[in-house]
C-alpha cells in the first residue's frame, strides 16, 4: 500500500488533507472533480470568462464558497445524532452560490442525505453527498484523461489524496468498481420475460424524503473551479436498451427503503429490461439495481402478503408487508418489481450521478451508455 504524505490522524487528518489539496490544486480541475463526483454539472461555478465587447473589456471573474463536511465512519447518517444535526446547522447558513459537500465512505447514498429533513427546501440542492470512492474514481479519470493537461503539483497532490483515502480504509474494492452479476432469485425464475408493453409514469403519490446537513470545513473565493456539464446520456442505435429510466416521484426513496419499484397494476415491464435507473432532482442516480423479479399484479395489503407467501413468494410477501407498514400507497392492486438492494453485488454503481435535467418521461436506455456517461 502507498504511504500518504499527510501525517494527521482520523477525521481531522482527512479533512485537513482534502482542504490542503483543493486549495493548492488547479481550480478548474478541482471544480470538475467535485461536479463529476457530486453530479451537479455546470451548476457548480468558480471561474467565468466574459469576452470583450464594444462597450466592455474582457473580464475574468472567480468566486468559490464551498464547505466540506468530512465523515470517516460508515452509517453515520443512518440515525438521528450529531452527524445529521451538524449538517442541518451548516445548511442553515447556506446562501446562493454556497455549497456544502458531505464526504462519507458509504457505498450508496445515505437515505437521509437524499433529501434531508430539517433543511430548507431552497437549500437542499446545495447539500451534495460524495463518497470517497466516487471522489477517488473522479481523480483517476481526470488524471488519466488523454485530452487533459494536469500540472505536476496538482497531479502529485491528488494522487496522494487518493493514497490517503486508501490508507484510512475509506475506499473498498467493492465501492470502487461497478460489479454486475446475475442476482440470485429468492422465489425462482423471474417473471420479467413474460411481461410485455411499454411502461409509463405510474400514478403513485409523491413521497417526501428526509436528510439533514451538518458543519464543515470551508473553501472560499479564489481557492477552487468550472467545467462542462453532462447533457444526459443518449442511447446509440446499436446500444442494447436493457435499463428502464424511472422518473416517478418518490421511486428513488422507495428503492432505498424497500429495494422495490411500485407502479400502477396495468403497467408492464418490457422483457428486455434487466435494470432500473432512477431520475431524481435532475440527475440519474449512480446506484442502478437489477430487477430480481416482476410481479404484475399484487394487492398491497396483509391479505395480499399472505397470498404471496402461500404461493411460495416469500421475498415478495416481506416486501409487501414493508410497503403496507410504510402506509404510502393505500390498499390497492399494484405492479411490483423486487430489486437488488443498494449494497448488493448485483447492483451497478456508476462513478457518480449523471446530470440529466431535461428528462420528464420514463424511457428505455442502455446500461452501457450510463456506465460511460
PADOLUM-100168 format. One record per residue (C-alpha): x, z, y. Coordinates in steps of 0.001 Angstrom, whole numbers, plus 524288, in hexadecimal, padded with zeros to 5 digits. Layout:
<rs>
XZY;...
</rs>
This chain:
<rs>
800008000080000;804B37FCFF80DB4;80851808678166E;801BC808B1823B1;8093580AE583043;7FE8F81440834F2;8021E8226F832B7;7F63882AD6835E6;7EC9082EF882B5D;7DE0B82E2082869;7D37B8296C831D6;7DC6682BC383D97;7E71182372837A4;7DE0C81814834C9;7D719818D8841DA;7E3BD819938499B;7E95680E3D841CD;7DD49805BA8440A;7DDD68083B852A8;7EC958065C85361;7EBA47F92284CB1;7DFBB7F43385415;7E5BD7F7C886130;7F26A7F08385E44;7EDFF7E4AA8567D;7E9A27D7DE85CAC;7DC9C7DA5586385;7D5D47CDF785F14;7DA3A7D02C85116;7D5117DE1F85104;7C8107D9C385692;7C6EF7CF8484BE3;7CA1B7D99384158;7BF9B7E2FE84612;7B5977D82C84814;7B8167D2D983A5A;7B88E7DFE983330;7ACE27E53383AC5;7A50E7D89483A9F;7A2377D8CC84940;7A73E7CB2784C91;7A8CD7C74B85AC7;7A0737D2B385F65;7AD697DA0085F93;7B49D7D5A086BB7;7C1A57D92F871A7;7C84B7CDD287887;7C0EA7C30987F8C;7C6307B72C8869B;7BEBD7AFF58913E;7C47C7A2C189524;7C6A779F3A8A33F;7BBAE798D38AAD0;7BA9D792A08B836;7B76C7A0028BDF4;7BF157A9798B583;7CC467AB048AF1D;7CE177AC2E8A075;7CB567BA0F89C5B;7CFAA7C29E89103;7C7C07CF0F88EEF;7C9C57D99C884B3;7C1C97E58888158;7C2217EDB187500;7BA847FA2687298;7BB1B7FD1686410;7B9FF80A4785D89;7BE4D80D1884FA6;7B8F08176784676;7C219817F883AC1;7BD0481EF982E9D;7C58081F5282259;7BBC9826168192D;7B27781DDD8112A;7A41E8214C8124C;7A5DF828D581F09;7993A822FF8246C;790BF824DF81857;78ADD831A281D53;7884A8382082A5D;7949583E8682F69;7A01283DC1838CF;7A2CB82F3783693;7951182AEC83A4F;794648347B845A9;7A15982F9E84AD9;79D218216784A8F;7905C824FC8514F;797B582BA385C45;7A0E48203F85E0A;795F38163485DE5;78ED781DF986857;7998F81A80871F4;79A0080BE786F17;7981A802DE87AA8;7969C7F40487A86;7A3487EE1E8757D;7A7C57FAEA86F39;7A8F77FA3D8604E;7AA12804EF8561F;7B117800C8849A3;7AF63809F883E1E;7B9E980815833BA;7B77380E0582648;7BC4180BB081852;7AE688098381321;7ACF27FCAD80B6C;79EE67F95F80FA9;79A197FCCD81D30;7957C80AFC81D87;786A080A7381DCF;785B98131C829BD;78F1B80A968318E;786DA7FE7982EF3;77D298031C8396A;780E5810A683E5A;7761381A068420A;778C28221E84E00;77EF7816598549B;7778F80F4385F4A;7722D8022285ADD;779707FAFA865B9;78674800C986145;7857B7FE9A85292;78B7B7F111852BC;7975E7F6EF85991;799EB8000784DF8;7A1687F7CE84417;7A5927FC4083683;7B21C7F6CA83091;7B7E67FA738236C;7C6A17FBDF8223A;7C6147F18981787;7BF5A7E7B182086;7C90F7EAA582B5C;7D4727E8A8821F6;7CEA67DBC981D47;7CCB87D73C82B53;7DB117DA3D82E2B;7DFA87D2D582213;7D7207C72782568;7DC2E7C6C183369;7EA827C84382FCD;7E9447BDE882534;7E1B27B3F982D38;7E9DE7A78382E5E;7E3EC7A40083B90;7E6AF7B10F8420F;7F37C7B5228486A;7F58B7C3DD847DA;8008A7C9F184FB3;80AB27D1CE8481D;806D07DF0F84D93;7F8657DD5284A66;7FBDF7D87D83CC8;804357E476839C9;7FA957EE2F83F7E;7EEB77E8AC8388B;7F6097E7A282BA5;7FA1F7F5DE82CCD;7EC367F9D58300B;7E75A7F3C08234F;7F2617FAC981C1B;7ED878077482219;7DFA5804DC81D57;7E541802FA80FA8;7EDF380F0981067;7E26F81785814B7;7D9DD8129080986;7D00C80C7E812E0;7CFD77FF1080C6A;7CD147FD907FDFD;7CE337F1457F5D3;7BFA07F0E37F343;7BD127F13A80204;7C70D7E6FC805B8;7C2A47DB6C7FDA1;7B5B17D5107FA7D;7B1F07D7807EC58;7A7AC7CF457E59E;7A4287D2617D79B;797D37D1027CFB5;78F867DD037D23A;78AD77E4677C633;77C087E34E7C52D;776677F0AD7C1EB;769837EAC07BD7C;76DF27DEAE7B624;76E407D0437BA70;76B4B7CD6C7C88D;75E387C7BC7CC1C;763CB7C0327D785;765337B3D17CF73;7567C7B3267CDAE;7537B7B3E07DC19;750B37A81C7E47F;74D9B7A5347F28B;753667A7B97FFB9;753ED7B56B8057F;74E677B863812E5;74F737C43381BB9;747287CE85814E2;73CFC7D66781C04;743C47E38681AF1;743AB7ED6882624;74FD77EF7482E43;7578B7FB7C82A5B;75F438036F83411;76CD98078082FCE;774C78131B834A5;7832F813B28387C;78ACE81CAE84154;7979081A7A84906;7A1ED8250584BBC;7AE108265D85461;7B9E381D75854D1;7C72E819CF859D4;7C66580FC48649A;7CD2E8037786929;7C9C87FEA8876C2;7CC4C7F39D88042;7D8037EAD387E03;7DB967F095870D9;7D45E7E857866CF;7CCA77D8DB86505;7C3527CB438624E;7C1227C08885844;7B7B57B6CE85288;7AAF57BB6C84CB8;7A5137B65184025;799657AD8584214;794397B129834A1;797617AAE3827A1;7920179D8E82497;7907579887816CB;796F878BB081338;78ED07821780B90;797687842E7FF8B;796E97930D8000B;78EF079A1D7F5B5;7839A7A11D7FC4B;784007AD717F423;781347B7C47FE83;774B27BB01805CA;776E57BF68813D3;76C887C9CD81657;767ED7CBD982467;75CA17D51A82179;75C997E10282A89;760B97ED3382334;765F47E5D081746;774167E9F4819CD;7702F7F84C81A40;767F17F6C980DEF;773B87F142806CC;77CA17FC5480B44;772AF806C48079A;76CDE801247FB1D;7756B7F5AB7F66D;769257ED657F6F3;7625E7E2947FE6B;7539A7E38980093;74B1B7D82C804E3;73D277D338803F4;737E67D1DA7F61B;7358D7C3417F7A4;743C07C06D7FAF0;74CCD7BA997F0C6;75B877BAB37EF4E;761967AD307ED37;767F47AC0E7DFED;775517A8E07E5B9;776227B56E7EDBA;7801D7BF1B7E864;782CF7C7477F48E;77BCE7CC19800AC;7824A7CCA780E02;77C197D47881906;77AB37D09A8273A;77ACA7DCAD82FDB;77CEF7DE5283E82;781677D03E8405E;78B3B7D08E83534;78BD87CD75826C6;78FFF7DA58820D4;79C937DA6B818E0;796E37E0FD80CBC;78FF47D6E18042E;7895E7DC2C7F7D5;786B17D4D47EB63;778B67D3277E6A6;777ED7DB3B7DA33;769A47D8CF7D6FC;75DBE7D2D47DD82;7503D7D8CB7DB7F;746407CF347E11C;73AD47D8C77E220;73C3A7E7897E262;732EC7F2347E6E9;739957FBAB7F034;73317807A87EAA9;73526812527E0AA;72C8880AB17D74F;734C27FE7A7D98C;74122806057D663;73AEF80B197C9C8;7372D7FD4F7C5A2;745127F87C7C7EB;74A94803D27C015;740F2801537B4FA;745877F3247B4CB;753B67F76B7B3C1;7577D7F47E7C1D5;75D48801D17C4B2;765FA7FDAC7D013;75A827F71E7D6EB;75204803187D487;75C2080BE87DB09;75D21802977E699;74E5A8023A7E86C;74DE6811167E81B;7588B811737F277;75141807A07FAF9;7446C80F047F996;74B2F81BAA7FD8F;75083814DF809C3;742848119680D8B;745818055981571;73D147FB1D80EE6;730B9801B680A00;72B1B7FFF57FC6C;729D27F1527FB09;72F007E68D7F244;73C287E0D97F61A;746EF7D8877F07C;753297E0727ED96;7615E7DC937EBB0;76A837E6A67E5DC;777F67E4F77EC13;7859B7E98A7E8EC;788987F5947F155;791DE7F4967FCEA;79D097FAEB7F555;79ADE7F32B7E8C0;7A5A17E9B67E441;79B6B7DEE27E362;798CB7E0087F1F8;7A0DE7D6C67FA3F;7A7BC7DC0D8064D;7AB997D293810F2;7B70C7D57F819EE;7AD497D9438247D;79F9A7D64D829A4;79D087C83982DD0;797E57C5E083B7D;78B617BDDD83A5C;782B97C0BC84634;779F67B4C884523;7740A7B77F837D8;765947BB45837B5;7609F7B5C482AC9;764DB7B80681CD8;76CA17AD19816BF;774EC7A9AF80B1C;783857A9BF80D31;78FF97A9C580531;797F57B5938015C;7A4317AD26801F5;7A1147A99581010;79EC97B7D5813B5;7ABB37BBC780D93;7B2F77B28F816B6;7AA8A7B410822DF;
</rs>
